[in-house]
C-alpha cells in the first residue's frame, strides 16, 4: 500500500482538523455547569443547626470537667 504525497497531506489535515474541533468543543462546553449526581446537599440552615448542637454539647462537656475539678 503506497500512499502518494497528496493522500498523506489530506490525512494529516483531517487529523489536525479533528483535534482542533475537539479542543474548540471542549472550550465551549467548559462554560456550562454540570448537574450534581448523588444525594442533594443540605441547605446551610440545617448545617448551622447541626454545628450549634455540637457546640452546645462541647460546652456541656467543658462545664462538667470544670465542676469535677
Secondary structure, 3 states (H helix, E strand, C coil): CCCCHHHHHHHHHHHHHHHHHHHHHHHHHCCCCCCCCCCCCCCHHHHHHHHHHHHHHHHHHHHHHHHHC
